[in-house]
Amino acid sequence: MVSIWEYANPKKFIETTDRLLPWFSALALLCLVVGLVWGFFFTPDDYKQGSTVKIIYLHVPSALMAINAWMMMLVASLIWIVRRHHVSALAARAAAPVGAMMTVIALATGAIWGQPMWGTWWAWDPRLTSFLILFLFYLGYMALWSAIENDDTAADLTSVLCIVGSVFAVLSRYAVNFWNQGLHQGASLSLDKEENVADVFYHPLLMSIAGFVLLFVALVFLRTQTEIRARRMRALVARERLQ
Amino acid sequence: MMPDLGKYAQAVLSSYAVSITLLVLLVGISVLRARKVRRELAETEQRVRRNG
């Protein structure tokens, strides 16, 4: 049986992800196009929210990925701290801009959706506020990676920041349940059929979520490959200077 | 073909425009940087081999 730790070898990681990347990219594009076209053109308006319900196909998947990208970074950071595999630290670094962009999309679509529904673009509601803080953590995480020249030191410090920030990733997800106040509604997807969105919105939403997840994976593969190559280049240039 | 979005047309369309633009930007930047770094690494490796 192939051990997962084999992929900690940069060469093996690049070889494997090179093979997987076209499949993930094509599937991501397919799911996104089907999900968004289905949701935009072929679903009815909601009886309360009118046509703004169509924003759900962008807002929910991007918010979901904003939180889960950070959780993926947390796992990769813990692997770095415990096992010192460079690929895991570089994967966390590669995921950060993707997660940050997902957070921006979630915040932007949320504000655009909130204006006609709540009468305001922004409110200091628990979920919105914890999401904004999560975005600031993303910015801090990326800035810290850029600010430190030594890759291992940067990986150590950003891993600690990632652990601290994971509190806000969890809060973003459960803020509505914890504080039970504010403007934002509870989860759109639930195992409880009463709370879940209606089937007519649910299926295209699932397709759109699949598209966002696959896009995230494809981008993390590509960007991790780039980080591995950039790290090798820095090592070669440093060796050249010593000679 | 275009659904009737009523009074919320601006909100819905701007959500899609903003999100799709940001996603395309993210993919574009990632692909361009991947190509640039790959090319630069190949050049660096070649130079290192040449210089021994």
Contacts between the chains, C-beta under 8 A, distances in Angstrom:
chain1	res1	chain2	res2	distance
A	36	B	16	7.6
A	40	B	3	7.1
A	40	B	16	7.0
A	41	B	1	7.1
A	41	B	3	5.9
A	45	B	6	7.5
A	50	B	6	6.0
A	50	B	7	7.4
A	50	B	8	5.3
A	51	B	3	7.2
A	51	B	4	7.7
A	51	B	5	4.2
A	51	B	6	5.6
A	51	B	8	4.7
A	51	B	9	7.2
A	51	B	12	5.4
A	52	B	8	4.7
A	52	B	11	5.7
A	52	B	12	6.2
A	54	B	5	7.7
A	54	B	12	5.2
A	54	B	15	7.9
A	54	B	16	8.0
A	55	B	11	7.2
A	55	B	12	6.2
A	55	B	15	4.6
A	58	B	15	5.9
A	58	B	16	6.8
A	58	B	19	4.4
A	59	B	15	7.5
A	62	B	19	6.9
A	97	B	26	7.3
A	98	B	26	6.6
A	98	B	30	8.0
A	101	B	22	5.8
A	101	B	23	7.6
A	101	B	25	7.9
A	101	B	26	4.7
A	104	B	22	6.3
A	105	B	18	7.3
A	105	B	19	5.0
A	105	B	22	5.5
A	105	B	23	7.4
A	108	B	15	7.6
A	108	B	18	5.1
A	108	B	19	7.3
A	108	B	22	7.7
A	109	B	15	4.7
A	109	B	18	7.0
A	109	B	19	6.0
A	112	B	11	5.2
A	112	B	14	5.7
A	112	B	15	4.8
A	112	B	18	7.3
A	113	B	11	6.7
A	113	B	15	6.8
A	115	B	11	6.7
A	116	B	7	7.9
A	116	B	8	5.6
A	116	B	11	5.3
A	215	B	23	7.4
A	215	B	27	7.8
A	219	B	26	7.0
A	219	B	27	7.0
A	219	B	30	5.6
A	222	B	30	5.5
A	222	B	31	7.2
A	222	B	34	5.4
A	223	B	30	5.5
A	223	B	33	7.8
A	223	B	34	7.4
A	225	B	34	6.6
A	226	B	30	7.5
A	226	B	33	5.7
A	226	B	34	4.6
A	226	B	37	5.0
A	226	B	38	7.7
A	229	B	37	4.9
A	229	B	38	6.0
A	229	B	41	4.7
A	230	B	37	5.1
A	230	B	41	7.7
A	232	B	41	6.2
A	233	B	37	7.0
A	233	B	40	6.1
A	233	B	41	4.7
A	233	B	44	5.2
A	236	B	41	7.9
A	236	B	44	5.1
A	236	B	45	6.8
A	236	B	48	5.4
A	237	B	44	6.5
A	239	B	48	7.5
A	240	B	47	7.7
A	240	B	48	6.3
A	240	B	51	7.3
A	243	B	51	7.8
